[in-house]
Amino acid sequence: MRISDNKYLFVHVMKTGGTSFADIIKSNFEPFERYPNETQQSGTDIFRQMEAYLHVPSIVDAVTARPDKYRIICGHVPYTCRSLLSQNYVTLTMLREPVSRTISYLKHCRRYHREHTGLPLEQIYEDEWFHASFMNN
């Protein structure tokens, strides 16, 4: 198999430099080769855009429906998403020292989540739902 024939899954772990890596992906893959891409996203509401990047069942359904279309799939998804895809994908991710990544995420929450504005980082960290959803594992 030539490298150009490979299919890729980018597991975007938050606060690891993945957005910068996504820019590299955009410059190396045509929009029609990427899931999701701006063409699919235009004209859709913000929740559909988020779903296309975060919701494993939606990603699997979209990719399975058109198995030969996408060369790269990107999302804030767990690694196990790969096992749900019908074809073989080379998995890519960016990693960061875990304590620094967690602190960066907590600061992100405080900056962008209304319910965390002004809270100490420790209190955000102890938020049971956010911890289980975004920081555990």
LINHUUR-V463904 format. One record per pair of residues at least 12 apart in sequence whose C-alpha atoms are under 8 Angstrom apart, sorted by the first residue. I is the first residue (numbers start at 1). J is the second residue. Records with the same first field share a line. If there is no record, write none. Layout:
I = J ; J
This chain:
6 = 71 ; 89 ; 90
7 = 70 ; 71 ; 72 ; 88 ; 89 ; 90
8 = 71 ; 72 ; 73 ; 89 ; 90 ; 91 ; 92
9 = 72 ; 73 ; 74 ; 82 ; 89 ; 90 ; 91 ; 92
10 = 72 ; 73 ; 74 ; 75 ; 91 ; 92 ; 93
11 = 74 ; 75 ; 76 ; 77 ; 78 ; 79 ; 91 ; 92 ; 93 ; 94
12 = 74 ; 75 ; 76 ; 77 ; 93 ; 94
13 = 76 ; 77 ; 93 ; 94 ; 95
14 = 76 ; 101 ; 105
15 = 96 ; 101 ; 102 ; 104 ; 105
16 = 94 ; 95 ; 96 ; 101
17 = 94
18 = 93 ; 94
29 = 71 ; 72
32 = 69 ; 70
33 = 69 ; 70 ; 71 ; 72
34 = 70 ; 71 ; 72 ; 73 ; 74
35 = 63 ; 70 ; 72 ; 73 ; 74
36 = 52 ; 53 ; 73 ; 74
52 = 75
53 = 74 ; 75 ; 76 ; 77
54 = 75 ; 76 ; 77
55 = 77
56 = 77 ; 81
60 = 81 ; 84 ; 85
63 = 85
64 = 85 ; 86
67 = 86 ; 87
102 = 135
103 = 121
106 = 121 ; 124 ; 125
107 = 121
109 = 124
110 = 124
